[in-house]
């Protein structure tokens, strides 16, 4: 393993300038979800250059791709997932530029050391993680059903973090409709839609006392009326409901919807409910696979590996309900970073960011080789998945 680790380090150094150029190109050309045409083209160009067979418009998504390399011998299939969408206003404030490059680098490094072992390495480009969550659509289409393991490493601050959990999430829009009237001259002739929204917020605030501590319900008013002297006939609120498991999310969503129904009844309004973004499943880390990745990190001399339990949500959760999966984090800096910030974006192209990127890419490549060469490990990983995961 030491020889393989040393070889991978040399390979990373050989291609380091290519990886850096791609990272900086993505940073300087940020694109929102499902608009990542430049990012998709840049990733696929690099994969083709390094011997991957590439398909674009994968799973019916215009900015997705899949790159494949096989030795020609049937064996395990390992997928490394890439993200590359940016955020409005701040560009790559979640570091998806270096996320995508790290995944491509891991795929290339794996391909370079596979030799004649049986197996197939894939790099799958998954757009729009911040919004529509392409992995959800891919999961629904069965993309991950015949994949043996999936990995994705996300940037962060301070230190490496082992794969942990994320929240299952549903995004619900509540639209209350009433009747306009002059708020001073004839308020009794109106039906106040904004009252429905305000009662909803108060009902949810009361509900929080009876929810599990890990649950999160947070929302905003996107439409509360046009003028203070007009009784609003339309008011809209968007909420995220999050929970540790899909089962509890389902229960919690029903209770939130009941709050909305009660608010409509109390205010005399009519109510419409809809999902305004894609819902995400919770991330179920495969601990056997995570342990293999952590072992490989340590082989590189990494000693500071922390735990990370996320209150947020990711479409990687849906992948983890289809096949064994991990979603570890690698550091851009030893300093603390706040996600979705200008500072985070700047850190993604700083010189020190490439150390964490190299460690993550090499560790994913080593873990892929473990899957290809250790049948007992793969069996243990799959047994754990079959015991612990509720497929969706």
N, C-alpha and C positions, 0 to 999 in steps of 0.2 A: 504493500500500500504506500510505503514511503517513496518508492520509485515512481509510482503513478502520481503521487502528490507533487513530487519534484518536476515531473514531466509536464503536469498541468500548469504549474507556476511558470515554467519556461514558455509554454504555449500562450498563456495569458500575456506575458511580457511581449511576445512576438506580435500579438494582435492588439496590444494596448492602445496604440495610436488610432487604429480603426475604431475601437470602441469609444474612445474619447471624442473623436470627430462626430460619430453618430449621436452621442449624448448631447454635445453642444449644438448640433444641428436641430435636434428635437427641442432643446431648451429655447432656441432662438426662433422656432416656428411652432408655437403652441397651437393646438387645435382642439376644439370642444368635441364631446362625444358624438360619434357617427359622422364627424367631419374630418377625421384624421387621415386624409388622403396622402399627405406628404409623409407622415409617420409610417403609414402602411407600406408605401413605396420604398422608403429608406430601409426598413427592416427586411423586407423581402429581397431587396437588391443584395444586401449583405449575406443573407442565407443562401441565395443562389450562387453567389461568388464562392461560397465555402462548400458547395456540393450538395445542397439540399434541393429536393424537388418541392416546388412551391405552388400552392393553389390560393388565389385571391377570391374575394367575394364569398368567403367560406361561410357555410350555414346561412346563406342568403343575406349576409351583412356586408355592405359595400366597402367597409374599411377593416374587415377582418382578413385573416390569412391562416394557413397552416403550412408549415415547412416540415418535410419528412426526410429522414435518412435511415436506411436499413442495410444491414450487411447481407441481406438475401437469405438469411437463415431464420425461420420462424422462431419467435421468442417473445419475451415480455415487451409491452409497449409502455414507454415512459413519455409523459407530456409535461413540458415546461411552459407555463402560461405567461404571456406578456401583456402588460397594460401600457397605454401611451396617450390617453386623453388628458387634456388640461382643464383648468378651471377658468371661469369667466373673470376677467379683470386682473388676475394675478398669475396667469400662465401656469407653469408647472409647480404650483404650490403644494402638491402632494407627491412630487418627485417621480411622476410616472415616466418621465424621460429616461431617467437612469434605471427605473424598473424594467422598461422594455429592453434596454440595452443589456442589462444583467441577464435577462432570460435568453436573449439571442446568444450572448457570450457563453452561457452554460450549455446551450445546445451545440454550439460549434466545438467547444472543448470536449464534450461527450463524444461527438462524431469523430474527433481526431484521435481518441484513445480507444475506440471500440474494437479496432482490429477486426478479427473474424468472429467475435462473440455473437451469439444469437440474440436478436432483439431489434427494436426500432425506437429511435429518438424523434420526438416531435416538438416543434415550437409552435404554439397556437397563439395567434394575435387576437386578443379579446378587447374590443373597443368599448367605450362608454361606461366604464365602471362607475364613474361618478353619478351617472343618471340612469340610463335604461338598463345597464347591466347585461352586456352581451352574453356572458356566461350562463345567465338564466335561460335565454333563448336556446343556446347551444345544448344545455342540459335537457331542455324539453324535447329537443330533436334527437336525443340519444347519442350525442357526440362523444360523451365520456363513458358510455356504458361498456365499451370493450377496451378501455384503457386500464392498464394495471395500476399505475400510480400517477398522480398529478402533483406538481410542485409550482410554487410561485413565491418569490422573495420580494418584500416591499421595503423601501427605505424608511429610516427613522433616525432619531438622534441617540446619542450617549453610548449605546452598546448593541451587540447582537441580542435578539430576543427569539426564544424558541416559539414555535407555532402554538397558539393558544385557542381562544374562542372569539367569536363575534356574535352579534345579536341577529336573530331573525327579525325582519322588518316588513311592515306594510305601510304604504303611503296612501292616506285617504283624504279626499276632498269632500267637504260638506257645504252644500249650497242651500241656503234658506231663502225662500221667496215669500214676499208679503204684498203690501199695497201702499203706494205713496199717498201722502197727504201733507198739508201745511203743518209743520211741527208746532206752531204757535196758534194759528187760526182755527185748525180743525184736526187736532191730533187723534181725536176719537174716531175719525173716518179712516185712519190708516192702520196697517198691520206692519209692525216694525221687524224687518228681517234681521237687523243687527241685534235685536233682543235675543233672537234665536241663537246667534253665535255667542253672545255674552253668557247666556245660560249654559251653553255647551261647555265653554271654558270653565265656568264655576262648577259644573257637574263633574268634569274631568279632574279638577283640583280636589274635589271631595273623594273621587274614586281612588286617587293616588294613595290614600291612607290604607286602602285594603289590597294594594297590589304588592307583589314581591319586590324586594329592595332593588333587584337588578333590572326591573322593568323601567322603560322610559316612554313617556308620552309627551310630545312637545309639538307646538303648532304656532301658526301665525294667522292673522286676519289679512287676506289678500284683497278683499273688497268690503268696505264697511259703510258705503254710502257716498254721495257726491257733495252734499252741503248740509250744514248743521240745521237749517230750517226746513229740511225735507225729511219726512219719515222714509227711511230706506226701504225700497221694495226688493232689494237684492243684497245679500251679504254672503261672503264666502270665506271659509277657513280651511287651511291645509294642515294636516297633522301627520307626523310619523309616530307609529306605535312599534315599540321594540321589546323583544323578550328573548330569554336565553334559549328557548326551544320553540319549535314550530307548534307543538301542542299548546303550550301556554300562550303563544302569540294568538292562535285561533280563539282561545277563550277570552283573551284581553280585548281583541278587536270586536268581538261580539258585545262586550260590556261597553266599550266606547261608542259603538253604534247605537246601543240602547240609550246612552246619554244624549246622543243627537236626536233620537226619536222623541225622548222626553222633552228636550228643549223645543222642538217643533210644536209639540202638543201644548206646552206651557205658553208659548208665544203666539200661537194661532197661525203659524207659518206652515208652508209646505217644505218638504225636505227632499233633496237629491244627494245620493252618495256615490262616489266613484273612486277608483284608484287612479292617481295622477302620475305615478311612477311605478316601475316594476318592483314587485315584492322580492325580498331576499330571504333565503333560508339561513339558519344558524350554521356557523363553521364548526364542524366536528373534526378535530385534529386526530389523525391516526398516530397514536403514541409510538408504535413500533417504527413507523417510517420517520417520525420526528427524532427518535433516538438515534437512528442511523445517520440522519443529517447532522445532529449535534456531535456525534462521534467524529464525523468527517471535519467539522469545524475545528474541533479540538486537535485533530491531526495537523492543522495548520498553525497551531500555537495559540489559538483563541481560548482565553480562559474566562472572560467576562461574558457569560451567556445568561440572560435574565428571562423571567416569565413575563408574559404580556396578555392581559385579559382586556379585550376591547369592548367599550360600550357602544361602539359604532357597528356598522353593518357593511358587508361586502358580498358581491356575487360569487366570490370563491366559496361561500357557504353552500350554494347550490351544487357546485362541483363535488364538495365533500360528501354529499348525499348520493352521488352516482358512482364514485370510486374512491379508494384511499387517497387522502390528500393532506398536504401541509402548506402552511402559509407563514413562514418565519419572516423576521425582519433583520435588516443589516444596517449598520450605522453609517451616516454621511459624515458625522463629526462626533467627538466625545462630549460636546455640549448638548444641552436640552434643546429640542426643536418643537415648535408648535406647528402642528399640521395645518394645511390650507393657509399658508402665510407666504409673504414675499421672502422672508428669511429662509424658509424651507426650500423655496425654489432656488435661491442663490446658493445654498449649501449643496444642491445636487450637482453643481458643476465645479465646486471647489476642489483643489488638488487632493485633499485628504479623503474625499468621497470615494476615490477609486480603490482605496485599501479595503473598505467594507464591501464594495462591489466585487472585487477580485475574490475575497474570501467566500462570499455567497455563491458566486458563479462556479468556483472550483468545488465547493461543498455539494452543490446540486449535481455537478458532473460525477463526483465520486459516489454520490447516493444512487444516481442512475446506474453506474457500474455495479454497485452492490445488488441492485434489482436484477440486472442482467446475469449476474454470475452466482448468486446465492439463492437457490430455489427454496431452501428452508425459511430464509428471511421473508421472501415473498409470500410463502404460505402463511406465516405468522401474521403478516400485514393484512392479508385477505381475511383470515379467520377473525381478527379483531374487527375489521370493517363489517363483516357479516353479523357479528355479535352486537355491535354497538350502534349501527347506523340504521335509521328509518328512511328507506328510499322514498323519493318524491316523484 
